[in-house]
């Protein structure tokens, strides 16, 4: 793997899947991952929450849905009315379990909006709380508040691990690392040695909380492999110390409630079967039940007929253990059965072998029914643990499917391994993106398929990644590899939604503002990702209220998704409307396409697919009239503020803002917004009007208008709001950057950083191109070397924008020679 470091950094699942033409295994097929993402709260649970209009009073609310540490709540009394649903952050909201108000002498009072519906508060509460399930108190208060239950298995926690190789004994293990529920465990007493460390998923049937062995009547003994490393007295001393510290290092019992339950088996000693050795799962071999411990556990051994053998491949099983099959299973499924080592000849026959051994085959009734309803298909991609080195998680391809078993080809492992045989319910396989989500290194293929030329122009700079509370708390952004961040249930996990700003933006959306949006939003919960996307699009419109009207839910239409209230601001007024958003990942692509058609723009303007060079719709050659006609979507609705007749759209009138009205032709920069509320307008939302015409203006026209009116409006240039350091307003000297004026520079451009170059460009009419300079890391020295042919070739610009850009570069060069060359 020498020299592959760069390729490891470059690996990207989206590009890899696109380049290989493969598909990812569906997230819903990994049930153990879905279980690990549950936050301990469930829809239908009730809690007491502070009433927004009166913080001194509380009312009962029901959890509608959960998303990480966010809860969607509805006050009891609203029935099926979704309009008053609201999101709460467990960490910051005033939330308590049922009964808290009574214990703490707080007031339970019906909110104003439903006072008329609840004449008798006491009778109502008795009725709705009868048999109700309260939200867990430990997750609403104290140290565990707002934490994903999985995070409670912290490094230093202790568990008991059953020995699954040679006996039923268990021993204490310490959690060294927790990666999304995959635990790196070290035996108690081996603090300084990682030689015997194991990686096991927390739901593994052989992993238990401390005290399990005593409860079940099993011995607490170190495994044979490590027993000789210390004396018996030392091991007993370690056990004594563990019992003294049990309270500090214990793990909550609730965590194991979703663990598979081990059933009763019906195997007997001497029975023959076919099996896969879990430590070398590459072949199916004849095996024998060599010991039955009790009704739950038995030991099998891979048959080995060599007289000189010194070791045995034996391991403990239970009725649901993966990799055990009835005799003849391989033959019936057209698979090769590897004869026992030392078997004479290559043609293995079960009938002869059973006669020769004087043994009976384990009956079919001993084995659980195999499921075929799992969602995996041949050639699908996923991430899988290398059975030879459990530290490695590799890219895996499904090469074969038989019943509920997969044959996986691992790519990129340090040492090549044959195809592995794994159960579809294995806890050592994970969906695409799991490693990135949990901040773990995925072994990339030896030659990562990455088109580096394409990447340069489209990778979004880190500073422009969305940071609104909605996304920060609800979405798991792939740029953030924090292991304690929020992650989302697979079925409801929306893929990345890309903004393809080069596509036709239609009559409603401002192309310049689209270009300033982040490269992508997500992945994360479908409702939250799509709500964020729609909010960004609304705020990138010439008239946000008009776009909100196009998107609003038609009350007569069939209800297919999830209603979300979105907001728009236009000419000092606020608008609200309920917009339908899909909830599941399989409907996202169709939703994006239909929304694009509603907005009369290219169907690829935003969606789960990135447009790199040329749009498949060839939208760049279509005029607006042809494009609108092509989709048959021309409407005769009045453009502008929606009429009052639409009950779904609410208008809140604010005091007119004259300053904003006077500069209606300006391109208004993004305002910095606070992050205290989930409902805040996201970054990238222009405040105010970006021009009233329905024509598809771009930044150059707006800036041209700015240049013409420079003398009248020069003072107002300083009233713009900026979102971060890179966008901060130029100093009074730099504000003189106009076509007709000589450029005065405050600092030597040879010393400019990439951020300085971006700041300069954002103060010109080439602001939308600043993103390319940031992506390609062009600093002051590089800027002074740029020429028109270079700009056209490397930045893929048309002649007009390239000439404008070079005009500003030439002005910098001239100012450099006049001010700093000597």
Secondary structure, 3 states (H helix, E strand, C coil): CCCCHHHHHHCCHHHHHHHHCCCECCHHHCHHHHHHCCCCCCCCCEEEEEECCEEEEEEEEEEEEEECCEEEEEECCCCCCCCCCEEEECCCCCEECCCHHHHCCCEECCCHHHHHHCCCHHHHHHHHHCCCCECCHHHHCHHHCCCCHHHHCCCCCEEEEECCCCCCCEEEEEEEEEECCEEEEEECCCCCCCCCCEEEECCCCCEEECCHHHHHCCCECCCHHHHCCCCHHHHHHHHHHHHHCHHHHCCCHHHHCCCCCCCCCCCCCCCEEEECCCCCCCCEEEEEEEEECCCCCEEEEECECCCCCCCCCEEEECCCCCCEECCCHHHHCCCCEECCECCCCCCCCHHHHHHHHCCCECCHHHCCCCCCCCCCCCCCEEEEECCCCCCCEEEEEEEEEECCEEEEEEECCCCCCCCEEEECCCCCEECCCHHHHCCCCEECCCCCCCCHHHHHHHCCCHHHCCCCHHHHHHECCCCCCCCCCCCCCHHHEECCEEECCCCCCCCCECHHHHHHCCCEECCEEHHHHHHHHHHHHHHCECCHHHHHHHHECCCCCCCCCEEEEEEEEECCEEEEEEEEECCCHHHHHHHHHHHHHHCCCCCCCEECCCCCCCCCCCHHHCCHHHHHHHHCCCCCCCCCCCCCCCCCEEEEECCCCHHHHHCCCCCCCECCCCCCCCCCCCCCCECCCCCCCCCCCCHHHHHHHHHHCHHHHHHHHHHCCCCCHHHCCCCCCHHHCCCCCCCCCCCCHHHCCHHHHHHHHHCCCCHHHHHHHHHCCCCHHHHHHCCHHHHHHHHCCCHHHHHHHHHHHHHHHHHHHHHCCC
